[in-house]
Amino acid sequence: MKETAFPPRAVIFDLDGVLLDSFAANAAYYDYIALQMGFAPLSPDDKKLVHRETHERALKHLAGEGGYERALALSRRQGALNLQKHHKLFPGARAVLDRLQAKAVLAVGTNRDSSARRILRELGLVSHFAFILTPGEAPEPKPGKGFMDCLLKKLALEAGDVVYVGDSLVDEQLCRAGGVRLLAFQNEELRAWAYVNEFTAIPAALGF
């Protein structure tokens, strides 16, 4: 069996909850849709669910299969919401990415849709990553093995060469399905290879 690389040759980041402290933005976005549909504001558990799921799955959870098309239409008309003010990096993220970029290939693997690139572009971070993989470009969204297989194929690396930085059960399931080490960010309840609570602790955990 091939030895596991340490430090890893590539580091893949989840977006929401790892690179991007976007919980407030996602909550505001889906609350808007819920209220427009005459529903109550999202519960704390609902906010956690829509934060980690794909856009389609989040809307179907919110509105049900029967209300999905209406929710989708409303989602396209939420431009009046100023969500950009809610999008922010975790402390130290930019400096950490600058450091890691010189030592390993960096990528993003997220269940966020095409807005992932727009947000990273607005934050001036697109150039840090070899690629950004979203569900529309993979055989299936996280946590499907096809998503991880697609990431590894794009990197031209084996599972043992890579670490995925994630924060949710979906990320844990993705890594277990693909045989990739998970570095759990701010979630010690996950079954992971290692754990960090601060973004600035990531390089040391990776051996950089």
PyMOL CGO cylinders between C-alpha atoms (Angstrom):
from pymol import cmd
from pymol.cgo import CYLINDER

trace = [
    CYLINDER, 0.00, 0.00, 0.00, 1.23, 3.47, -0.88, 0.3, 1, 1, 1, 1, 1, 1,
    CYLINDER, 1.23, 3.47, -0.88, 2.35, 5.46, 2.16, 0.3, 1, 1, 1, 1, 1, 1,
    CYLINDER, 2.35, 5.46, 2.16, 0.20, 8.41, 3.14, 0.3, 1, 1, 1, 1, 1, 1,
    CYLINDER, 0.20, 8.41, 3.14, 1.88, 11.68, 2.20, 0.3, 1, 1, 1, 1, 1, 1,
    CYLINDER, 1.88, 11.68, 2.20, 2.76, 14.03, 5.04, 0.3, 1, 1, 1, 1, 1, 1,
    CYLINDER, 2.76, 14.03, 5.04, 2.73, 16.93, 4.60, 0.3, 1, 1, 1, 1, 1, 1,
    CYLINDER, 2.73, 16.93, 4.60, 0.03, 16.43, 1.97, 0.3, 1, 1, 1, 1, 1, 1,
    CYLINDER, 0.03, 16.43, 1.97, 0.60, 17.31, -1.66, 0.3, 1, 1, 1, 1, 1, 1,
    CYLINDER, 0.60, 17.31, -1.66, -2.79, 19.01, -1.91, 0.3, 1, 1, 1, 1, 1, 1,
    CYLINDER, -2.79, 19.01, -1.91, -5.28, 20.60, 0.47, 0.3, 1, 1, 1, 1, 1, 1,
    CYLINDER, -5.28, 20.60, 0.47, -8.97, 20.86, -0.43, 0.3, 1, 1, 1, 1, 1, 1,
    CYLINDER, -8.97, 20.86, -0.43, -11.16, 23.31, 1.43, 0.3, 1, 1, 1, 1, 1, 1,
    CYLINDER, -11.16, 23.31, 1.43, -14.89, 23.34, 1.96, 0.3, 1, 1, 1, 1, 1, 1,
    CYLINDER, -14.89, 23.34, 1.96, -16.23, 26.85, 1.43, 0.3, 1, 1, 1, 1, 1, 1,
    CYLINDER, -16.23, 26.85, 1.43, -19.10, 27.61, 3.81, 0.3, 1, 1, 1, 1, 1, 1,
    CYLINDER, -19.10, 27.61, 3.81, -18.08, 27.20, 7.43, 0.3, 1, 1, 1, 1, 1, 1,
    CYLINDER, -18.08, 27.20, 7.43, -14.39, 26.71, 6.61, 0.3, 1, 1, 1, 1, 1, 1,
    CYLINDER, -14.39, 26.71, 6.61, -13.03, 29.37, 4.27, 0.3, 1, 1, 1, 1, 1, 1,
    CYLINDER, -13.03, 29.37, 4.27, -16.12, 31.50, 4.55, 0.3, 1, 1, 1, 1, 1, 1,
    CYLINDER, -16.12, 31.50, 4.55, -17.89, 32.42, 7.75, 0.3, 1, 1, 1, 1, 1, 1,
    CYLINDER, -17.89, 32.42, 7.75, -21.18, 32.60, 5.86, 0.3, 1, 1, 1, 1, 1, 1,
    CYLINDER, -21.18, 32.60, 5.86, -23.70, 31.23, 8.32, 0.3, 1, 1, 1, 1, 1, 1,
    CYLINDER, -23.70, 31.23, 8.32, -25.38, 34.64, 8.74, 0.3, 1, 1, 1, 1, 1, 1,
    CYLINDER, -25.38, 34.64, 8.74, -25.57, 35.17, 4.98, 0.3, 1, 1, 1, 1, 1, 1,
    CYLINDER, -25.57, 35.17, 4.98, -27.14, 31.77, 4.35, 0.3, 1, 1, 1, 1, 1, 1,
    CYLINDER, -27.14, 31.77, 4.35, -29.62, 32.27, 7.18, 0.3, 1, 1, 1, 1, 1, 1,
    CYLINDER, -29.62, 32.27, 7.18, -30.68, 35.67, 5.79, 0.3, 1, 1, 1, 1, 1, 1,
    CYLINDER, -30.68, 35.67, 5.79, -31.00, 34.26, 2.25, 0.3, 1, 1, 1, 1, 1, 1,
    CYLINDER, -31.00, 34.26, 2.25, -33.24, 31.33, 3.16, 0.3, 1, 1, 1, 1, 1, 1,
    CYLINDER, -33.24, 31.33, 3.16, -35.19, 33.31, 5.76, 0.3, 1, 1, 1, 1, 1, 1,
    CYLINDER, -35.19, 33.31, 5.76, -36.11, 35.74, 3.00, 0.3, 1, 1, 1, 1, 1, 1,
    CYLINDER, -36.11, 35.74, 3.00, -37.46, 32.93, 0.84, 0.3, 1, 1, 1, 1, 1, 1,
    CYLINDER, -37.46, 32.93, 0.84, -39.35, 31.35, 3.74, 0.3, 1, 1, 1, 1, 1, 1,
    CYLINDER, -39.35, 31.35, 3.74, -41.02, 34.64, 4.65, 0.3, 1, 1, 1, 1, 1, 1,
    CYLINDER, -41.02, 34.64, 4.65, -41.94, 35.38, 1.03, 0.3, 1, 1, 1, 1, 1, 1,
    CYLINDER, -41.94, 35.38, 1.03, -43.64, 31.99, 0.90, 0.3, 1, 1, 1, 1, 1, 1,
    CYLINDER, -43.64, 31.99, 0.90, -45.57, 32.69, 4.09, 0.3, 1, 1, 1, 1, 1, 1,
    CYLINDER, -45.57, 32.69, 4.09, -43.55, 30.33, 6.27, 0.3, 1, 1, 1, 1, 1, 1,
    CYLINDER, -43.55, 30.33, 6.27, -42.14, 31.01, 9.72, 0.3, 1, 1, 1, 1, 1, 1,
    CYLINDER, -42.14, 31.01, 9.72, -38.50, 32.08, 9.95, 0.3, 1, 1, 1, 1, 1, 1,
    CYLINDER, -38.50, 32.08, 9.95, -36.05, 29.20, 9.92, 0.3, 1, 1, 1, 1, 1, 1,
    CYLINDER, -36.05, 29.20, 9.92, -35.41, 27.35, 13.16, 0.3, 1, 1, 1, 1, 1, 1,
    CYLINDER, -35.41, 27.35, 13.16, -31.82, 26.97, 14.41, 0.3, 1, 1, 1, 1, 1, 1,
    CYLINDER, -31.82, 26.97, 14.41, -31.77, 23.37, 13.11, 0.3, 1, 1, 1, 1, 1, 1,
    CYLINDER, -31.77, 23.37, 13.11, -33.11, 24.49, 9.72, 0.3, 1, 1, 1, 1, 1, 1,
    CYLINDER, -33.11, 24.49, 9.72, -30.38, 27.11, 9.48, 0.3, 1, 1, 1, 1, 1, 1,
    CYLINDER, -30.38, 27.11, 9.48, -27.73, 24.47, 10.11, 0.3, 1, 1, 1, 1, 1, 1,
    CYLINDER, -27.73, 24.47, 10.11, -29.22, 22.21, 7.46, 0.3, 1, 1, 1, 1, 1, 1,
    CYLINDER, -29.22, 22.21, 7.46, -29.48, 24.79, 4.68, 0.3, 1, 1, 1, 1, 1, 1,
    CYLINDER, -29.48, 24.79, 4.68, -25.96, 25.97, 5.53, 0.3, 1, 1, 1, 1, 1, 1,
    CYLINDER, -25.96, 25.97, 5.53, -24.41, 22.63, 4.61, 0.3, 1, 1, 1, 1, 1, 1,
    CYLINDER, -24.41, 22.63, 4.61, -26.70, 21.41, 1.81, 0.3, 1, 1, 1, 1, 1, 1,
    CYLINDER, -26.70, 21.41, 1.81, -26.79, 22.18, -1.90, 0.3, 1, 1, 1, 1, 1, 1,
    CYLINDER, -26.79, 22.18, -1.90, -29.05, 24.99, -3.05, 0.3, 1, 1, 1, 1, 1, 1,
    CYLINDER, -29.05, 24.99, -3.05, -31.55, 22.52, -4.52, 0.3, 1, 1, 1, 1, 1, 1,
    CYLINDER, -31.55, 22.52, -4.52, -31.70, 20.35, -1.41, 0.3, 1, 1, 1, 1, 1, 1,
    CYLINDER, -31.70, 20.35, -1.41, -32.00, 23.39, 0.86, 0.3, 1, 1, 1, 1, 1, 1,
    CYLINDER, -32.00, 23.39, 0.86, -34.93, 24.79, -1.15, 0.3, 1, 1, 1, 1, 1, 1,
    CYLINDER, -34.93, 24.79, -1.15, -36.69, 21.41, -1.20, 0.3, 1, 1, 1, 1, 1, 1,
    CYLINDER, -36.69, 21.41, -1.20, -36.24, 21.10, 2.55, 0.3, 1, 1, 1, 1, 1, 1,
    CYLINDER, -36.24, 21.10, 2.55, -37.65, 24.59, 2.98, 0.3, 1, 1, 1, 1, 1, 1,
    CYLINDER, -37.65, 24.59, 2.98, -40.59, 24.39, 0.57, 0.3, 1, 1, 1, 1, 1, 1,
    CYLINDER, -40.59, 24.39, 0.57, -41.11, 20.69, -0.11, 0.3, 1, 1, 1, 1, 1, 1,
    CYLINDER, -41.11, 20.69, -0.11, -41.15, 19.11, -3.56, 0.3, 1, 1, 1, 1, 1, 1,
    CYLINDER, -41.15, 19.11, -3.56, -44.42, 20.87, -4.43, 0.3, 1, 1, 1, 1, 1, 1,
    CYLINDER, -44.42, 20.87, -4.43, -43.13, 24.32, -3.57, 0.3, 1, 1, 1, 1, 1, 1,
    CYLINDER, -43.13, 24.32, -3.57, -39.66, 23.93, -5.01, 0.3, 1, 1, 1, 1, 1, 1,
    CYLINDER, -39.66, 23.93, -5.01, -40.24, 25.80, -8.28, 0.3, 1, 1, 1, 1, 1, 1,
    CYLINDER, -40.24, 25.80, -8.28, -41.79, 28.76, -6.50, 0.3, 1, 1, 1, 1, 1, 1,
    CYLINDER, -41.79, 28.76, -6.50, -38.94, 28.83, -3.97, 0.3, 1, 1, 1, 1, 1, 1,
    CYLINDER, -38.94, 28.83, -3.97, -36.43, 28.67, -6.83, 0.3, 1, 1, 1, 1, 1, 1,
    CYLINDER, -36.43, 28.67, -6.83, -38.10, 31.61, -8.55, 0.3, 1, 1, 1, 1, 1, 1,
    CYLINDER, -38.10, 31.61, -8.55, -38.01, 33.62, -5.32, 0.3, 1, 1, 1, 1, 1, 1,
    CYLINDER, -38.01, 33.62, -5.32, -34.37, 32.77, -4.85, 0.3, 1, 1, 1, 1, 1, 1,
    CYLINDER, -34.37, 32.77, -4.85, -33.62, 34.39, -8.19, 0.3, 1, 1, 1, 1, 1, 1,
    CYLINDER, -33.62, 34.39, -8.19, -35.33, 37.60, -7.09, 0.3, 1, 1, 1, 1, 1, 1,
    CYLINDER, -35.33, 37.60, -7.09, -33.50, 38.10, -3.82, 0.3, 1, 1, 1, 1, 1, 1,
    CYLINDER, -33.50, 38.10, -3.82, -31.07, 40.59, -5.32, 0.3, 1, 1, 1, 1, 1, 1,
    CYLINDER, -31.07, 40.59, -5.32, -32.43, 43.28, -3.03, 0.3, 1, 1, 1, 1, 1, 1,
    CYLINDER, -32.43, 43.28, -3.03, -30.78, 41.47, -0.13, 0.3, 1, 1, 1, 1, 1, 1,
    CYLINDER, -30.78, 41.47, -0.13, -27.31, 42.79, 0.62, 0.3, 1, 1, 1, 1, 1, 1,
    CYLINDER, -27.31, 42.79, 0.62, -25.73, 39.42, 1.39, 0.3, 1, 1, 1, 1, 1, 1,
    CYLINDER, -25.73, 39.42, 1.39, -22.21, 40.48, 0.53, 0.3, 1, 1, 1, 1, 1, 1,
    CYLINDER, -22.21, 40.48, 0.53, -21.92, 42.29, 3.85, 0.3, 1, 1, 1, 1, 1, 1,
    CYLINDER, -21.92, 42.29, 3.85, -22.41, 38.94, 5.59, 0.3, 1, 1, 1, 1, 1, 1,
    CYLINDER, -22.41, 38.94, 5.59, -19.64, 37.16, 3.67, 0.3, 1, 1, 1, 1, 1, 1,
    CYLINDER, -19.64, 37.16, 3.67, -16.39, 37.24, 5.58, 0.3, 1, 1, 1, 1, 1, 1,
    CYLINDER, -16.39, 37.24, 5.58, -13.30, 35.13, 5.95, 0.3, 1, 1, 1, 1, 1, 1,
    CYLINDER, -13.30, 35.13, 5.95, -12.34, 33.49, 9.20, 0.3, 1, 1, 1, 1, 1, 1,
    CYLINDER, -12.34, 33.49, 9.20, -9.56, 35.39, 11.00, 0.3, 1, 1, 1, 1, 1, 1,
    CYLINDER, -9.56, 35.39, 11.00, -6.15, 34.77, 9.48, 0.3, 1, 1, 1, 1, 1, 1,
    CYLINDER, -6.15, 34.77, 9.48, -7.50, 32.89, 6.45, 0.3, 1, 1, 1, 1, 1, 1,
    CYLINDER, -7.50, 32.89, 6.45, -5.85, 35.07, 3.81, 0.3, 1, 1, 1, 1, 1, 1,
    CYLINDER, -5.85, 35.07, 3.81, -2.39, 34.83, 5.37, 0.3, 1, 1, 1, 1, 1, 1,
    CYLINDER, -2.39, 34.83, 5.37, -2.75, 31.07, 5.83, 0.3, 1, 1, 1, 1, 1, 1,
    CYLINDER, -2.75, 31.07, 5.83, -3.73, 30.59, 2.19, 0.3, 1, 1, 1, 1, 1, 1,
    CYLINDER, -3.73, 30.59, 2.19, -0.75, 32.70, 1.07, 0.3, 1, 1, 1, 1, 1, 1,
    CYLINDER, -0.75, 32.70, 1.07, 1.52, 30.42, 3.12, 0.3, 1, 1, 1, 1, 1, 1,
    CYLINDER, 1.52, 30.42, 3.12, -0.03, 27.14, 2.00, 0.3, 1, 1, 1, 1, 1, 1,
    CYLINDER, -0.03, 27.14, 2.00, -0.12, 28.11, -1.67, 0.3, 1, 1, 1, 1, 1, 1,
    CYLINDER, -0.12, 28.11, -1.67, 3.69, 28.06, -1.71, 0.3, 1, 1, 1, 1, 1, 1,
    CYLINDER, 3.69, 28.06, -1.71, 3.80, 24.54, -0.29, 0.3, 1, 1, 1, 1, 1, 1,
    CYLINDER, 3.80, 24.54, -0.29, 0.87, 22.56, -1.75, 0.3, 1, 1, 1, 1, 1, 1,
    CYLINDER, 0.87, 22.56, -1.75, -1.80, 22.59, -4.43, 0.3, 1, 1, 1, 1, 1, 1,
    CYLINDER, -1.80, 22.59, -4.43, -4.98, 24.21, -3.06, 0.3, 1, 1, 1, 1, 1, 1,
    CYLINDER, -4.98, 24.21, -3.06, -8.54, 23.58, -4.24, 0.3, 1, 1, 1, 1, 1, 1,
    CYLINDER, -8.54, 23.58, -4.24, -12.12, 24.14, -3.12, 0.3, 1, 1, 1, 1, 1, 1,
    CYLINDER, -12.12, 24.14, -3.12, -14.78, 21.43, -3.06, 0.3, 1, 1, 1, 1, 1, 1,
    CYLINDER, -14.78, 21.43, -3.06, -18.17, 22.84, -2.08, 0.3, 1, 1, 1, 1, 1, 1,
    CYLINDER, -18.17, 22.84, -2.08, -21.88, 22.10, -2.27, 0.3, 1, 1, 1, 1, 1, 1,
    CYLINDER, -21.88, 22.10, -2.27, -22.48, 25.79, -2.97, 0.3, 1, 1, 1, 1, 1, 1,
    CYLINDER, -22.48, 25.79, -2.97, -23.52, 26.42, -6.56, 0.3, 1, 1, 1, 1, 1, 1,
    CYLINDER, -23.52, 26.42, -6.56, -21.91, 28.75, -9.09, 0.3, 1, 1, 1, 1, 1, 1,
    CYLINDER, -21.91, 28.75, -9.09, -22.01, 31.60, -6.56, 0.3, 1, 1, 1, 1, 1, 1,
    CYLINDER, -22.01, 31.60, -6.56, -18.89, 30.03, -5.00, 0.3, 1, 1, 1, 1, 1, 1,
    CYLINDER, -18.89, 30.03, -5.00, -16.64, 31.53, -7.66, 0.3, 1, 1, 1, 1, 1, 1,
    CYLINDER, -16.64, 31.53, -7.66, -18.33, 34.91, -7.48, 0.3, 1, 1, 1, 1, 1, 1,
    CYLINDER, -18.33, 34.91, -7.48, -17.86, 35.11, -3.72, 0.3, 1, 1, 1, 1, 1, 1,
    CYLINDER, -17.86, 35.11, -3.72, -14.22, 34.01, -3.86, 0.3, 1, 1, 1, 1, 1, 1,
    CYLINDER, -14.22, 34.01, -3.86, -13.61, 36.49, -6.68, 0.3, 1, 1, 1, 1, 1, 1,
    CYLINDER, -13.61, 36.49, -6.68, -15.15, 39.30, -4.60, 0.3, 1, 1, 1, 1, 1, 1,
    CYLINDER, -15.15, 39.30, -4.60, -12.84, 38.34, -1.75, 0.3, 1, 1, 1, 1, 1, 1,
    CYLINDER, -12.84, 38.34, -1.75, -9.81, 38.28, -4.05, 0.3, 1, 1, 1, 1, 1, 1,
    CYLINDER, -9.81, 38.28, -4.05, -9.05, 34.60, -3.45, 0.3, 1, 1, 1, 1, 1, 1,
    CYLINDER, -9.05, 34.60, -3.45, -9.73, 32.82, -6.76, 0.3, 1, 1, 1, 1, 1, 1,
    CYLINDER, -9.73, 32.82, -6.76, -6.04, 32.85, -7.74, 0.3, 1, 1, 1, 1, 1, 1,
    CYLINDER, -6.04, 32.85, -7.74, -5.11, 30.86, -4.63, 0.3, 1, 1, 1, 1, 1, 1,
    CYLINDER, -5.11, 30.86, -4.63, -6.86, 27.74, -5.93, 0.3, 1, 1, 1, 1, 1, 1,
    CYLINDER, -6.86, 27.74, -5.93, -6.03, 25.38, -8.78, 0.3, 1, 1, 1, 1, 1, 1,
    CYLINDER, -6.03, 25.38, -8.78, -9.78, 24.87, -9.24, 0.3, 1, 1, 1, 1, 1, 1,
    CYLINDER, -9.78, 24.87, -9.24, -13.15, 25.23, -7.52, 0.3, 1, 1, 1, 1, 1, 1,
    CYLINDER, -13.15, 25.23, -7.52, -15.47, 22.22, -7.78, 0.3, 1, 1, 1, 1, 1, 1,
    CYLINDER, -15.47, 22.22, -7.78, -19.23, 22.71, -7.35, 0.3, 1, 1, 1, 1, 1, 1,
    CYLINDER, -19.23, 22.71, -7.35, -22.06, 20.13, -7.64, 0.3, 1, 1, 1, 1, 1, 1,
    CYLINDER, -22.06, 20.13, -7.64, -22.91, 21.15, -11.20, 0.3, 1, 1, 1, 1, 1, 1,
    CYLINDER, -22.91, 21.15, -11.20, -19.44, 20.08, -12.34, 0.3, 1, 1, 1, 1, 1, 1,
    CYLINDER, -19.44, 20.08, -12.34, -19.30, 16.75, -10.49, 0.3, 1, 1, 1, 1, 1, 1,
    CYLINDER, -19.30, 16.75, -10.49, -21.24, 13.48, -10.96, 0.3, 1, 1, 1, 1, 1, 1,
    CYLINDER, -21.24, 13.48, -10.96, -23.02, 14.11, -7.65, 0.3, 1, 1, 1, 1, 1, 1,
    CYLINDER, -23.02, 14.11, -7.65, -22.86, 16.57, -4.74, 0.3, 1, 1, 1, 1, 1, 1,
    CYLINDER, -22.86, 16.57, -4.74, -21.15, 15.91, -1.44, 0.3, 1, 1, 1, 1, 1, 1,
    CYLINDER, -21.15, 15.91, -1.44, -21.07, 13.46, 0.29, 0.3, 1, 1, 1, 1, 1, 1,
    CYLINDER, -21.07, 13.46, 0.29, -21.23, 11.20, -2.76, 0.3, 1, 1, 1, 1, 1, 1,
    CYLINDER, -21.23, 11.20, -2.76, -18.03, 9.35, -3.59, 0.3, 1, 1, 1, 1, 1, 1,
    CYLINDER, -18.03, 9.35, -3.59, -18.29, 10.67, -7.14, 0.3, 1, 1, 1, 1, 1, 1,
    CYLINDER, -18.29, 10.67, -7.14, -17.62, 14.17, -5.83, 0.3, 1, 1, 1, 1, 1, 1,
    CYLINDER, -17.62, 14.17, -5.83, -14.37, 13.12, -4.16, 0.3, 1, 1, 1, 1, 1, 1,
    CYLINDER, -14.37, 13.12, -4.16, -13.37, 11.01, -7.17, 0.3, 1, 1, 1, 1, 1, 1,
    CYLINDER, -13.37, 11.01, -7.17, -13.79, 14.10, -9.32, 0.3, 1, 1, 1, 1, 1, 1,
    CYLINDER, -13.79, 14.10, -9.32, -11.61, 16.16, -6.97, 0.3, 1, 1, 1, 1, 1, 1,
    CYLINDER, -11.61, 16.16, -6.97, -8.84, 13.56, -7.03, 0.3, 1, 1, 1, 1, 1, 1,
    CYLINDER, -8.84, 13.56, -7.03, -9.03, 13.23, -10.80, 0.3, 1, 1, 1, 1, 1, 1,
    CYLINDER, -9.03, 13.23, -10.80, -8.67, 17.00, -11.24, 0.3, 1, 1, 1, 1, 1, 1,
    CYLINDER, -8.67, 17.00, -11.24, -5.67, 16.96, -8.89, 0.3, 1, 1, 1, 1, 1, 1,
    CYLINDER, -5.67, 16.96, -8.89, -4.18, 13.86, -10.56, 0.3, 1, 1, 1, 1, 1, 1,
    CYLINDER, -4.18, 13.86, -10.56, -3.42, 12.57, -7.07, 0.3, 1, 1, 1, 1, 1, 1,
    CYLINDER, -3.42, 12.57, -7.07, -4.32, 9.59, -4.92, 0.3, 1, 1, 1, 1, 1, 1,
    CYLINDER, -4.32, 9.59, -4.92, -6.44, 9.79, -1.79, 0.3, 1, 1, 1, 1, 1, 1,
    CYLINDER, -6.44, 9.79, -1.79, -3.42, 9.46, 0.48, 0.3, 1, 1, 1, 1, 1, 1,
    CYLINDER, -3.42, 9.46, 0.48, -1.83, 12.57, -1.04, 0.3, 1, 1, 1, 1, 1, 1,
    CYLINDER, -1.83, 12.57, -1.04, -4.69, 14.84, 0.00, 0.3, 1, 1, 1, 1, 1, 1,
    CYLINDER, -4.69, 14.84, 0.00, -6.27, 16.40, 3.09, 0.3, 1, 1, 1, 1, 1, 1,
    CYLINDER, -6.27, 16.40, 3.09, -9.78, 17.84, 3.03, 0.3, 1, 1, 1, 1, 1, 1,
    CYLINDER, -9.78, 17.84, 3.03, -10.62, 20.63, 5.48, 0.3, 1, 1, 1, 1, 1, 1,
    CYLINDER, -10.62, 20.63, 5.48, -14.29, 20.46, 6.44, 0.3, 1, 1, 1, 1, 1, 1,
    CYLINDER, -14.29, 20.46, 6.44, -16.69, 21.23, 9.24, 0.3, 1, 1, 1, 1, 1, 1,
    CYLINDER, -16.69, 21.23, 9.24, -19.78, 19.06, 8.83, 0.3, 1, 1, 1, 1, 1, 1,
    CYLINDER, -19.78, 19.06, 8.83, -21.06, 15.50, 8.87, 0.3, 1, 1, 1, 1, 1, 1,
    CYLINDER, -21.06, 15.50, 8.87, -21.42, 15.80, 5.08, 0.3, 1, 1, 1, 1, 1, 1,
    CYLINDER, -21.42, 15.80, 5.08, -17.66, 16.45, 4.89, 0.3, 1, 1, 1, 1, 1, 1,
    CYLINDER, -17.66, 16.45, 4.89, -16.94, 13.50, 7.17, 0.3, 1, 1, 1, 1, 1, 1,
    CYLINDER, -16.94, 13.50, 7.17, -19.04, 11.22, 4.98, 0.3, 1, 1, 1, 1, 1, 1,
    CYLINDER, -19.04, 11.22, 4.98, -17.36, 12.55, 1.84, 0.3, 1, 1, 1, 1, 1, 1,
    CYLINDER, -17.36, 12.55, 1.84, -13.89, 11.82, 3.19, 0.3, 1, 1, 1, 1, 1, 1,
    CYLINDER, -13.89, 11.82, 3.19, -14.80, 8.38, 4.48, 0.3, 1, 1, 1, 1, 1, 1,
    CYLINDER, -14.80, 8.38, 4.48, -16.32, 7.46, 1.10, 0.3, 1, 1, 1, 1, 1, 1,
    CYLINDER, -16.32, 7.46, 1.10, -13.21, 8.61, -0.75, 0.3, 1, 1, 1, 1, 1, 1,
    CYLINDER, -13.21, 8.61, -0.75, -10.55, 7.43, 1.70, 0.3, 1, 1, 1, 1, 1, 1,
    CYLINDER, -10.55, 7.43, 1.70, -9.27, 10.97, 2.22, 0.3, 1, 1, 1, 1, 1, 1,
    CYLINDER, -9.27, 10.97, 2.22, -8.04, 12.40, 5.52, 0.3, 1, 1, 1, 1, 1, 1,
    CYLINDER, -8.04, 12.40, 5.52, -10.39, 14.95, 7.08, 0.3, 1, 1, 1, 1, 1, 1,
    CYLINDER, -10.39, 14.95, 7.08, -9.04, 17.90, 9.02, 0.3, 1, 1, 1, 1, 1, 1,
    CYLINDER, -9.04, 17.90, 9.02, -12.08, 18.93, 11.05, 0.3, 1, 1, 1, 1, 1, 1,
    CYLINDER, -12.08, 18.93, 11.05, -12.53, 22.67, 11.50, 0.3, 1, 1, 1, 1, 1, 1,
    CYLINDER, -12.53, 22.67, 11.50, -14.39, 23.85, 14.61, 0.3, 1, 1, 1, 1, 1, 1,
    CYLINDER, -14.39, 23.85, 14.61, -16.21, 20.55, 15.04, 0.3, 1, 1, 1, 1, 1, 1,
    CYLINDER, -16.21, 20.55, 15.04, -14.75, 18.01, 17.44, 0.3, 1, 1, 1, 1, 1, 1,
    CYLINDER, -14.75, 18.01, 17.44, -17.80, 15.73, 17.06, 0.3, 1, 1, 1, 1, 1, 1,
    CYLINDER, -17.80, 15.73, 17.06, -16.64, 14.52, 13.65, 0.3, 1, 1, 1, 1, 1, 1,
    CYLINDER, -16.64, 14.52, 13.65, -14.56, 11.40, 13.10, 0.3, 1, 1, 1, 1, 1, 1,
    CYLINDER, -14.56, 11.40, 13.10, -11.48, 13.02, 11.64, 0.3, 1, 1, 1, 1, 1, 1,
    CYLINDER, -11.48, 13.02, 11.64, -7.75, 12.59, 11.15, 0.3, 1, 1, 1, 1, 1, 1,
    CYLINDER, -7.75, 12.59, 11.15, -7.03, 15.83, 13.05, 0.3, 1, 1, 1, 1, 1, 1,
    CYLINDER, -7.03, 15.83, 13.05, -8.84, 18.82, 14.52, 0.3, 1, 1, 1, 1, 1, 1,
    CYLINDER, -8.84, 18.82, 14.52, -8.32, 22.60, 14.57, 0.3, 1, 1, 1, 1, 1, 1,
    CYLINDER, -8.32, 22.60, 14.57, -10.46, 25.37, 16.03, 0.3, 1, 1, 1, 1, 1, 1,
    CYLINDER, -10.46, 25.37, 16.03, -8.61, 28.32, 14.51, 0.3, 1, 1, 1, 1, 1, 1,
    CYLINDER, -8.61, 28.32, 14.51, -7.79, 28.81, 10.83, 0.3, 1, 1, 1, 1, 1, 1,
    CYLINDER, -7.79, 28.81, 10.83, -4.28, 29.89, 11.79, 0.3, 1, 1, 1, 1, 1, 1,
    CYLINDER, -4.28, 29.89, 11.79, -3.67, 26.41, 13.26, 0.3, 1, 1, 1, 1, 1, 1,
    CYLINDER, -3.67, 26.41, 13.26, -4.14, 24.68, 9.90, 0.3, 1, 1, 1, 1, 1, 1,
    CYLINDER, -4.14, 24.68, 9.90, -0.51, 24.88, 8.60, 0.3, 1, 1, 1, 1, 1, 1,
    CYLINDER, -0.51, 24.88, 8.60, 0.94, 23.26, 11.73, 0.3, 1, 1, 1, 1, 1, 1,
    CYLINDER, 0.94, 23.26, 11.73, -1.70, 20.52, 11.66, 0.3, 1, 1, 1, 1, 1, 1,
    CYLINDER, -1.70, 20.52, 11.66, -0.72, 19.78, 8.04, 0.3, 1, 1, 1, 1, 1, 1,
    CYLINDER, -0.72, 19.78, 8.04, 3.00, 19.73, 8.83, 0.3, 1, 1, 1, 1, 1, 1,
    CYLINDER, 3.00, 19.73, 8.83, 3.81, 23.00, 7.05, 0.3, 1, 1, 1, 1, 1, 1,
]
cmd.load_cgo(trace, "trace")
